[in-house]
Amino acid sequence: MIPDDPTALDYRRGRSGRPLQRLKAWLKDEGTNTCWLCGRPIDMVLTAADPNHREAWTLDHRVPLSRGGDPLDPANAREAHRRCNSARGNREPRPRPNASRRW
């Protein structure tokens, strides 16, 4: 790996390391534990038992890293279910309907 390669530095900075772990811990403690994509609550007990479960908690970035989002900016960090985060990919999120009930 070439030290002056900017993509290598961004990868290390945003996808691993202590700063990212601190951001995740802060968001788990201070967040609402509600998925910002679907609006449903996230079961934190399930997350601790099986972090790869489709309903588990994950860190999602409002502006995806592949589109220039800051990986360590708390304003760019959101809580999401693993399933919702994976389904979104790097696309813009679909707006949630504001209906009060299902019809």
N, C-alpha and C positions, 0 to 999 in steps of 0.2 A: 504494500500500500504506500502511495506517495503522500508524504505529510502535507503538501500544499494542495492536495486535491480537495476542493470545497465540498463535494458530495460526501466524501468520507468523513469530514468533520461534522457535517450536518447529521449524518447517520448516527455517529457516536453521541452527539449532543442530544438528539431528540428521542432516540428509541431505547436507550439504556442508561444506566448510571444512577448515581445518587440524586442528582437534581430531579430526574423524572420520578424516582421513588418517593421523594419528598412531596412533589406535586400530587401524586396519587394519594398519599396518606392525608394530605391537607384536604383534598376534594372529598375523600371518604368521610372525614371528620366534620367538615364544614358544609358539605353539600346536602341536598334534600333527599338523596337516594331515590330520585325519580328520573326515569329515562326521559331525556329531552327530545327524543324522536317520537316515541309513542305515548308519553305522558303517564305510563303506568309505574307503580312503585317497583323498586328493585329489592329483592330478598337478599339482604347482606349475609344471613346465615348460610344460604345456599352458596354464595360467593366464596365464603371461607371454606366450606366443605368441598366444593368442586368448582374451581375457578374457570374451567373450560366448558361448563354447562351453558346452554344457549340463553338461559335467563340470568346468567351471572353478571356482575358489575364489570364494566370496562371503562377506561378513559377514552373519550372521543374528542377529536379536535374539530371545532366549529369550521375553521378553514383548514382543510386537509393539508398535511405536510407536503404532499406531492404538488399542491397548488400554492406553495409558499407560506403556509401557516407557521407561526412560531411554536415550536414543540414545547417550550417551557413557560409560555405566557399563561398565567391563570385565567385571563380573560378569554383565551381560546380553548380552555379545557371545559368539557361537559361530561356528564354521567350518562351512560347508555347501557342497555342490555347488550350482551355479546351478539345476539341474533340481529338486533336493530343496527348495530354498528357495522356488522359484516354486510348486511343487505344494502346499506347506504353506500358503502365503498367510498370513493372520493367525489361523489356527486353532491349537488346541493340537496339539503333535506326537503322532503315534501311537507307543505304546511299541514298541520293538524286541523281537522274540522272543529269548529267551535260549537257544535251541536250539544245540547244538554243531555240528550239520550239517543239511543239507537232507534231508528225508524224501521 
